[in-house]
């Protein structure tokens, strides 16, 4: 479910103009004679520049600065986002040159250990991450499942950030630093990250980036390095992420420009492979760059992890479980509340796979209320498409309890067969397909599709479901429901309990009225004490 997209143009920090010294300021001579002498010298210098001596002056000034001024101290951090498995080889390259990196991972996307005959995972396993930390590399947080925090409410963002750190610490990692997925940050998100116990958070695009193809926003007027220590540790500045259009010269240029002022340069990698992925750099380019960078230590440029730059103690963790619900567990079940970012209703998302072209729109021809969802599927070759409750950590996705079954329902009209596709979330926040219902026939009139799930597996605490299309055509849906399936024993127990309570109230009412006349204990109280 990970998406890759262009980052939004970040806020450009305006440089504060230097205050011009006035009378009485330390920048002016205290005596008028000194002022006169300074003005005469200025006139002589201006005259010399008009006579053609400016190049000689500039040359002398440059030589003086090079000879007298100490070389600026520059720190480079090599950071890696998303926990992709090709980063394991990148870590080996770093280790071979005595360097350490910072790896920002999503706890809900850590790969399962492959069994015999299983395909190798595309993300790092827990064992690989532990090997990285044992080798001296840093493991940081990146939300539970690479969530775009800017597109969700504060409650869900808090769960994504805090629960991710809690899980990483539970797994044994010293997760003290964070990276915003997609580089998106805001003042509210900064406060959330700080409240979750992190010591820093990295953004993207607020440091000058090399002029490379496809990147139109290089922030030419931005500084070439972040300050040490950063003015805002919860939005530390960095260039754009490294993409496959960056050459070895581009990587080197980012470092040498940072060396002109000194400070902190964070370079962000996603893939180190020959796949040609937009967010990849070739292994040969990466290894040449690391070898070149390691040799810069003789010039005062050091490579450090983010933790080594930021410092600070490991803080307490905190979890934010979803709030309990009752009745119909589906949020916005009638699709009436619009979403704030796109055409789909709040708490709903369009999902598909395979070779086809789905289109989701809202229509007024609803079963109840003013809105229903329409799916048009075109150019169908394979796969399917469906509308689902957002697969998040609990703000939208309905909660479930392991061992219980649930009654699902949705009203639909369809030109082709449809069926429920059901996904579950485990306790670590990872989602997977669970099961499907039998198919339901096409219909021109509204028809109620219902399905009772099998008992929910152990370790599962969330569910998302929806009706799909598996052929070219149209599907309109409305009025979804998910309720706990009551077993026969629970039904009998509740029915008998309610009946006995009603009988007791019926027969005890006259006796209680009589008892109140003589200040006696009510019959209900006596019965409860038996």
Number of C-alpha atoms within 10 A of each C-alpha: 9 10 9 10 7 8 15 12 13 16 10 12 10 8 9 6 6 6 6 7 10 9 9 9 10 9 10 13 14 12 8 10 10 11 12 12 10 12 12 11 11 12 11 10 15 13 12 13 14 9 9 10 13 13 10 11 14 11 11 11 12 11 12 11 12 11 10 8 9 8 16 15 17 26 26 24 22 20 23 25 24 26 26 21 21 17 21 18 13 20 19 15 19 20 16 11 15 12 22 25 25 26 31 24 30 26 28 23 22 25 19 13 14 11 8 7 6 8 8 15 14 12 19 22 20 15 12 17 21 15 13 21 18 10 13 14 23 25 28 31 33 27 29 28 25 24 22 18 22 17 12 16 10 15 14 21 25 22 24 29 32 25 26 30 34 23 23 21 18 12 12 11 18 19 26 25 30 28 29 27 26 21 24 21 22 15 9 11 21 17 12 21 25 18 17 22 21 26 22 24 26 23 25 26 23 27 26 22 25 23 15 16 10 8 13 8 17 18 20 13 13 19 21 27 27 24 18 16 13 16 11 13 18 26 25 21 28 24 25 24 23 22 22 19 17 19 18 18 12 17 19 16 14 21 24 16 17 25 23 14 17 22 21 30 26 29 19 23 22 24 27 26 20 12 12 14 14 13 19 21 24 19 17 13 16 20 17 12 17 24 16 14 19 16 13 16 13 8 12 14 24 18 24 20 23 30 22 11 16 15 14 13 11 14 14 12 19 17 16 16 12 18 8 10 12 10 9 15 20 24 21 18 20 22 25 19 15 16 14 11 10 10 13 21 23 20 22 22 17 17 17 15 12 12 13 18 16 22 13 20 15 20 13 12 14 22 19 13 13 14 21 24 25 25 22 18 21 15 12 16 13 12 13 22 25 27 24 22 25 21 24 25 29 22 22 22 25 26 23 24 17 13 12 16 19 20 16 24 21 22 20 27 22 23 16 18 18 25 20 24 21 19 18 26 25 17 15 19 24 20 22 12 13 15 13 16 17 10 14 18 13 15 14 9 11 16 17 15 19 19 16 15 17 12 13 19 16 12 14 20 22 26 30 27 29 23 27 24 25 19 21 19 17 17 25 23 28 25 22 25 21 26 18 18 15 14 11 9 9 11 11 12 12 13 12 12 11 12 12 12 11 12 10 14 14 11 12 16 14 11 15 18 14 14 14 11 8 8 10 12 12 16 20 15 10 9 10 7 7 5
